[in-house]
Amino acid sequence: MLNVRNLAVSFQTRRGQVDAVRGISFDLAKGEILGIVGESGSGKSVTSYALMRILDAGGVIRAGEASYSGTDLRRASERNMRDIRGREISMIFQNPRAALNPIRKVGHQIEDVLRQHGRATRQDARTKAIAALEAVRIKDAAARYDAYPFELSGGMCQRIVCAIALACDPKLLIADEPTTGLDITTQKAVMDLVRDLIRDRGMSSILITHDLGLAAQYCDRIMVMKDGQIVEQGDPVQIFSDPQHAYSRKLVDATPREGESIRSLLPPEERKALIPHKVHPRPLLEVTDLVKTYQGKSGPVHAVRGISFRIDQGQSVGLVGESGCGKSTTSEILVRLLDPTSGTILFDGQDIAGIPAQRFVKDPRRADIQMVFQDATDSLNPRHSARQTIAEPLRRLGGMGGSALAARIEELAALVGLPLPLLDRFPHQLSGGQKARVGIARAVALNPRFLILDEPTAALDVSIQAVVLNLLVDLRAKLGLSYLFVSHDLHVVRLLCDHVLVMKDGAIVEEGPAHRVMSEPTHPYTRELLAAAPKPPARRIAAA
């Protein structure tokens, strides 16, 4: 169905030519699912954009051939490509909210595609759009037709994007990181849906991902890319059990698995002894009957329903559950960005729940409770350098300035492993892992005692995730921090946390030591979460 030969893509920048894809060749058979894996910047997405002819300004296909069912994609006219896009080849983009028009109803956006390719008339477009929503298993599709993207969850927006991509029955589906940021059960639902639709409709698919476990579970063949080149390809079992290239081995080693340590995710030459940490059986945080209720259009919405738990000094507690279960609301209440409806929050023995969020900004305890946000890019000011970002809490809450401020910034950069020359770069000039380090440095700048980590590695490549997780483990031991680690990645929670809270519909349905909850869950919902987690094939024999 698809033949690519010696494809090369370059971008013209102010610093000269950047070769993003360097002469790659591969084939895709009818009905096959091909996984393309690699780190950010490896050329995965650029390859797909080149095939669709939607490269950014400055991007050019410099050499090579790409043929789809006999059509030369490189030399086809733009008019022909507009017809091919959506009708023959369709794409699910990485960020569903960015891919959707925020001021148009989702049903109208599906109609646009149907009418563009002559699959619907003005009279029957609504009916066919609703049918497309039903095809991706959206409940009450007629009501969702009139919704705007901001009214829907991330998982629901991803289903809408799938509906748009599949509305015209394309023969080839390109899915670019389709599950990034989704919770574990929504991820499984979306991927199962895509796989079933591909099989039912006789389609082919390219799955672009940095999650090797996901690729192994859903793909017939895996292609590993690095620096714009294909370094290895083969079936998933072969890639995991006996990778031939050093880079493939690095990715395989960095993929979390049951029963392994946090250090085993790093290359052998970077592993070192874990710094011992101490958990003191004294509560730092005690939450009792915490409730948060919003007033919705059709009545009250109970986001958090009377939850209670405690976190001891030096302890790392994981909070897991689906999108919309109340994890983020709970986190924002604890860090005092939101006010609870009722309940108590004892921090070091003092109730802080009654202090309004606006007043808590100036409370002396503000410095003791900090947060690392989910999206390192969105949580950094694009107009501030890394140095300015780290300096902000030190100036505002620490009253620091001059040489003392400069020295503290460099000390924090060294603590999180951020090279000093990067301090004067802006977010767009930093990699994902570097931005994550800036966010962590900002959070620990004031020597907090309690750190809330909201999906801090969700959008990172597996090898960068391994480094950041090991950094968090070392910081916890060095600084005596207590963590609330919010995540949908159960393998990561198993590695990082002593205790686990499982949340569903605003309530905690199970809690206990991480090893017990992860190996012997008692609640059906916890068993459902564990069953939904991707299970990578066995590690290669050489690493055993």
TIMARZA-798371 format. One record per residue (C-alpha): residue in one letter; x, y, z. Coordinates in pm, whole numbers, padded with zeros to 5 digits, always signed. Each point is the difference from the previous one (the first is absolute). Example, Ala and Ser with C-alpha at 12.3 -4.5 7.8 and 13.67 -1.06 7.14 Angstrom:
BEGIN
a+01230-00450+00780
s+00137+00344-00066
***
This chain:
BEGIN
m+00000+00000+00000
l+00282+00242+00089
n+00354-00006-00134
v+00261+00248+00128
r+00350+00008-00149
n+00293+00215+00113
l-00227+00273+00140
a+00193+00307+00115
v-00156+00309+00160
s+00183+00320+00092
f-00091+00331+00164
q+00161+00336-00069
t+00067+00186+00326
r+00191+00310+00098
r+00289-00227+00094
g-00001-00181-00333
q-00146-00323-00130
v-00131-00261+00244
d-00035-00354-00136
a-00302-00139+00185
v-00041-00321-00202
r+00306-00156-00162
g-00078-00240-00280
i-00239-00249+00160
s-00171-00289-00182
f-00290-00220+00110
d-00316-00170-00127
l-00347-00034+00148
a-00224-00290-00101
k-00377+00005-00018
g-00151-00072+00343
e+00336+00047+00177
i+00058+00216+00309
l+00354+00144+00000
g+00137+00159+00316
i+00260+00277-00033
v+00178+00060+00331
g+00277+00233+00108
e+00067+00307+00210
s-00113+00355-00073
g+00193+00134-00297
s+00065-00343-00149
g-00205+00081-00312
k-00314-00205+00074
s-00257+00277-00040
v+00189+00173-00282
t-00017-00325-00198
s-00379-00006+00032
y-00034+00372-00082
a+00212-00055-00312
l-00227-00286-00112
m-00306+00223+00052
r+00180+00301-00156
i-00077+00222+00299
l+00356+00100+00097
d+00052+00333+00175
a+00133+00298-00194
g+00367-00057-00069
g-00043-00376-00021
v+00072-00170-00331
i+00015-00358-00125
r+00357+00010-00127
a+00020-00348-00153
g-00167-00337-00025
e-00330-00149-00107
a-00330-00066+00178
s-00266-00198-00184
y-00351-00071+00129
s-00195-00259-00202
g+00183+00116-00313
t-00037+00375+00071
d+00325+00196+00026
l-00058+00199+00320
r+00307+00216-00051
r-00101+00128-00345
a-00379-00004+00026
s-00166+00339-00046
e-00132+00179+00307
r-00353-00047-00135
n+00052-00377-00013
m+00153+00001+00348
r-00301+00185+00142
d-00215-00280-00138
i+00231-00272+00135
r+00018+00152+00349
g-00298-00119+00199
r-00143-00219-00274
e+00296-00234-00060
i+00256+00087+00270
s-00114+00146+00331
m+00183+00108+00311
i-00063+00012+00374
f+00214+00279+00143
q+00185-00009+00330
n-00188+00273+00186
p-00376-00044-00054
r-00092+00338+00151
a+00244+00179-00232
a-00132-00197-00299
l-00361+00103+00066
n-00142+00347-00066
p-00087+00131+00349
i-00287+00224-00119
r-00186-00251-00218
k-00224-00285+00107
v+00168-00337-00044
g-00285-00125-00219
h+00054+00285-00245
q+00371-00087-00019
i-00086-00355-00106
e-00244+00139-00257
d+00281+00211-00150
v+00200-00312-00087
l-00302-00190-00133
r-00109+00283-00227
q+00357+00083-00110
h+00034-00349-00148
g-00353-00032-00132
r-00105-00259+00257
a-00298+00205+00120
t-00241+00270-00114
r-00132+00289+00204
q-00316-00202+00064
d+00156-00321+00132
a+00329+00135+00146
r-00132+00010+00357
t-00125-00359-00014
k+00332-00124-00138
a+00199+00203+00255
i-00198-00157+00285
a+00061-00342-00155
a+00374+00078-00001
l-00020+00083+00371
e-00181-00326+00067
a+00267-00190-00196
v+00262+00108+00255
r-00234-00113+00281
i-00100+00339+00137
k-00306-00034+00219
d-00294+00229-00072
a+00163+00108-00327
a-00287+00232-00097
a+00057+00209+00313
r+00379+00001-00046
y-00046+00131-00355
d-00081+00345+00143
a+00288+00006+00252
y+00306+00224-00026
p+00348-00150+00059
f+00044+00181+00333
e-00310-00175+00133
l+00152-00345-00055
s+00269-00201+00179
g+00334-00077-00161
g-00107-00355-00076
m-00325+00121-00156
c+00187+00255-00216
q+00228-00279-00115
r-00305-00202-00108
i-00131+00303-00189
v+00332+00029-00184
c-00025-00373-00082
a-00354+00055-00133
i+00122+00282-00227
a+00293-00210-00124
l-00219-00303-00073
a-00310+00178-00129
c+00085-00052-00369
d+00115-00364+00034
p+00368+00063-00082
k+00222-00289-00105
l+00302+00117+00202
l-00013+00146+00352
i+00301+00178+00151
a-00030+00035+00378
d+00258+00241+00148
e+00032-00062+00375
p-00378-00055+00026
t+00001-00086+00371
t+00245+00254+00150
g-00148+00140+00322
l-00290-00247+00011
d-00068-00211+00306
i+00071-00370-00020
t-00354-00126-00063
t-00080+00276-00251
q+00328-00077-00176
k-00098-00366-00029
a-00351+00092-00116
v+00133+00235-00271
m+00263-00247-00121
d-00240-00296+00004
l-00245+00215-00196
v+00260+00098-00261
r+00120-00361-00034
d-00355-00135-00038
l-00094+00263-00259
i+00316-00075-00197
r-00082-00370-00004
d-00370+00048-00075
r+00067+00240-00289
g+00308-00173-00144
m+00215+00308+00059
s+00374+00039+00053
s+00146+00216+00275
i+00318+00169+00117
l+00016+00049+00378
i+00255+00261+00107
t+00087-00026+00370
h+00278+00023+00256
d-00167-00275+00207
l+00163-00329-00101
g-00241-00199+00215
l-00295+00149-00189
a+00163-00066-00337
a+00077-00359+00095
q-00360-00063+00101
y-00170+00143-00310
c+00248-00015-00290
d+00092-00279-00240
r+00343+00152-00060
i+00214+00263+00175
m+00238+00246-00166
v+00249+00180+00227
m+00116+00348-00107
k+00287+00213+00127
d+00137+00325-00142
g-00215-00029-00310
q+00107-00354-00086
i-00144-00349+00043
v+00239-00186+00230
e-00200-00321+00036
q-00328-00163-00093
g-00163-00331+00076
d-00291-00167+00177
p-00069+00116+00360
v+00121-00319+00170
q+00331+00014-00185
i+00054+00369+00076
f-00057-00055+00372
s+00168-00337+00043
d+00308+00060-00213
p+00043+00360-00125
q+00297+00033-00233
h+00071+00373+00019
a+00135+00177+00309
y-00273+00265-00019
s-00272-00265-00014
r+00152-00164+00309
k-00005+00337+00176
l-00373+00046-00073
v-00081-00358+00103
d+00192+00038+00328
a-00178+00329+00079
t-00346-00157-00033
p-00136-00059+00355
r-00097-00357+00089
e-00136-00183+00298
g+00258-00111+00254
e+00282+00234-00109
s+00173+00282+00184
i+00009+00367-00090
r+00373-00023-00078
s-00050-00284-00250
l-00166+00251-00237
l+00333+00176-00052
p+00287-00120-00222
p+00244-00217+00201
e+00271+00270-00005
e-00238+00252+00162
r-00128-00222+00280
k+00115+00073+00353
a-00101-00100+00348
l-00332+00138+00120
i+00025+00263+00270
p-00186-00145+00300
h-00310+00195+00098
k-00180+00002+00330
v-00374-00005+00057
h-00088+00132+00344
p-00329-00135+00141
r-00113+00354+00076
p-00275+00149-00213
l+00100+00302-00205
l-00337+00023-00175
e-00334-00129+00133
v-00309+00036-00218
t-00340-00071+00155
d-00341-00007-00175
l+00116+00227-00283
v-00288+00109-00227
k-00008+00215-00311
t-00333+00071-00169
y-00065+00219-00304
q-00333+00137-00109
g-00069-00124-00352
k-00275+00085-00245
s-00207-00300+00100
g+00088-00006+00370
p+00299-00052+00232
v+00309-00180-00131
h+00188-00196+00268
a+00366+00009-00104
v+00137-00126+00333
r-00221-00203+00233
g+00120-00001+00361
i+00346-00153-00044
s+00243-00058+00290
f+00369-00098-00002
r+00337+00091+00151
i+00354+00045-00126
d+00288-00049+00243
q+00322+00196+00001
g+00229-00130-00273
q-00272-00220-00151
s-00090-00022-00370
v-00369-00066-00063
g-00145-00076-00344
l-00345+00120-00106
v-00138-00188-00301
g-00329-00006-00188
e-00169+00096-00326
s-00042+00351-00138
g-00284+00172+00183
c+00033-00211+00315
g+00105+00301+00212
k+00382-00039+00009
s+00082+00346-00134
t-00272+00168+00208
t+00141-00165+00313
s+00352+00113-00093
e-00109+00360-00059
i-00180+00008+00335
l+00305-00136+00185
v+00233+00253-00161
r-00265+00262+00086
l-00083+00113-00350
l-00363-00102+00064
d-00218+00030+00309
p-00174-00317+00123
t-00373-00007+00062
s+00061-00169+00336
g+00250-00217+00185
t+00331+00053+00177
i+00359+00006-00126
l+00249-00021+00286
f+00348+00095-00115
d+00252-00059+00276
g-00290+00001+00246
q-00162+00326-00115
d-00323+00018-00201
i+00059+00191-00324
a-00331-00089-00165
g-00173+00305+00144
i+00251+00247-00138
p-00134+00139-00331
a+00222-00079-00297
q+00055+00371-00073
r+00125+00060+00355
f+00213-00315+00011
v+00226+00152-00269
k+00152+00219+00272
d-00010-00264+00275
p+00343-00104+00138
r-00091-00363-00071
r-00037+00074-00371
a+00370-00078-00050
d-00040-00343+00166
i-00254-00129-00256
q+00101+00008-00366
m-00109-00164-00324
v+00160-00136-00318
f-00258+00034-00276
q-00093-00255-00266
d+00104+00186-00313
a+00347+00148+00039
t-00051+00213-00312
d-00333+00154+00100
s+00109+00063+00360
l+00302+00209-00103
n-00032+00363-00109
p+00119+00005-00365
r+00142+00350+00050
h+00211-00095+00302
s+00337-00171-00017
a+00068-00303+00219
r+00192+00230+00235
q-00296+00239+00034
t-00242-00289+00055
i+00205-00148+00285
a+00058+00346+00147
e-00369+00092+00021
p-00096-00185+00323
l+00333+00098+00158
r-00077+00367-00063
r-00372-00004+00079
l-00008-00230+00304
g+00365-00015+00105
g+00084+00368-00035
m+00333-00085-00160
g+00199+00217-00239
g+00346+00087-00123
s+00288-00244+00033
a-00189-00221+00247
l-00277-00053-00257
a+00249-00075-00278
a+00186-00250+00218
r-00322-00176+00104
i-00116-00032-00363
e+00329-00164-00099
e-00018-00226+00306
l-00350-00116-00101
a+00107-00055-00361
a+00281-00225+00123
l-00242-00182+00232
v-00236-00096-00286
g+00278-00063-00253
l-00068+00302-00221
p+00320+00125-00169
l+00071+00363+00089
p+00018+00119-00366
l-00368-00099-00038
l-00115+00244+00269
d-00022+00285-00248
r-00205-00196-00254
f-00374+00041-00047
p-00245-00295+00016
h-00015-00046-00378
q+00379-00042+00000
l-00010-00287+00253
s-00083-00368-00041
g-00287-00165+00187
g+00231-00142+00263
q+00175+00334+00049
k-00334+00178+00044
a-00100-00263+00256
r+00321+00072+00194
v-00076+00375-00003
g-00348-00071+00141
i+00145-00221+00274
a+00269+00257+00087
r-00269+00268+00033
a-00209-00226+00224
v+00285-00085+00241
a+00153+00352-00002
l-00150+00094+00338
n+00088-00331+00170
p-00358-00127+00024
r-00094-00290+00223
f-00284-00130-00216
l+00004-00028-00380
i-00299-00086-00221
l+00108-00156-00330
d-00281+00010-00257
e+00090-00240-00284
p+00353+00149-00019
t+00123-00253-00258
a-00319-00061-00204
a+00124+00166-00320
l+00367-00099+00027
d+00188-00260-00201
v+00071-00319+00195
s+00375+00061+00032
i-00055+00359+00120
q-00276-00124+00232
a+00249-00244+00155
v+00245+00284+00075
v-00269+00227+00147
l-00142-00278+00220
n+00345-00081+00134
l+00053+00372+00066
l-00325+00010+00202
v+00109-00302+00204
d+00335+00163+00082
l-00158+00339+00085
r-00242-00170+00236
a+00290-00158+00189
k+00228+00306-00008
l-00264+00256+00102
g-00224-00218+00218
l-00302+00075-00220
s-00345-00154+00020
y-00174-00066-00334
l-00353-00031-00127
f+00063-00154-00342
v-00302+00030-00231
s+00030-00230-00299
h-00183-00236-00233
d+00314-00208-00060
l-00028-00284+00249
h+00352-00130-00076
v+00145+00340+00095
v-00211+00019+00317
r+00125-00345+00100
l+00361+00120-00036
l-00032+00335+00174
c-00260-00039+00276
d-00022-00167+00342
h-00378+00026+00026
v-00277+00023-00260
l-00346+00162-00002
v-00241-00114-00272
m-00267+00258-00085
k-00325-00041-00192
d-00293+00243-00038
g+00141+00232+00267
a+00048-00271+00265
i+00295-00213+00112
v-00100-00360-00072
e+00323-00171+00107
e+00324+00088+00174
g+00298-00177+00145
p+00371-00074-00044
a+00096+00029-00367
h+00131-00356-00028
r-00323-00142+00143
v-00244+00215-00203
m+00192-00064-00322
s+00036-00375+00048
e-00313-00095+00197
p-00271+00264-00067
t-00326-00050+00186
h-00230+00244-00183
p-00134-00085-00349
y+00091+00348-00126
t+00365-00042+00103
r+00007-00334-00179
e-00146+00174-00307
l+00277+00264+00007
l+00271-00264+00029
a-00151-00205-00282
a-00002+00309-00227
a+00372+00076+00048
p+00216-00091-00304
k+00217-00304+00072
p+00330+00013-00192
p+00150-00332-00115
a+00278-00152+00205
r+00330+00187+00019
r+00285-00123-00215
i+00200-00290+00143
a+00324+00201+00013
a-00147+00236+00260
a-00133-00271+00228
***
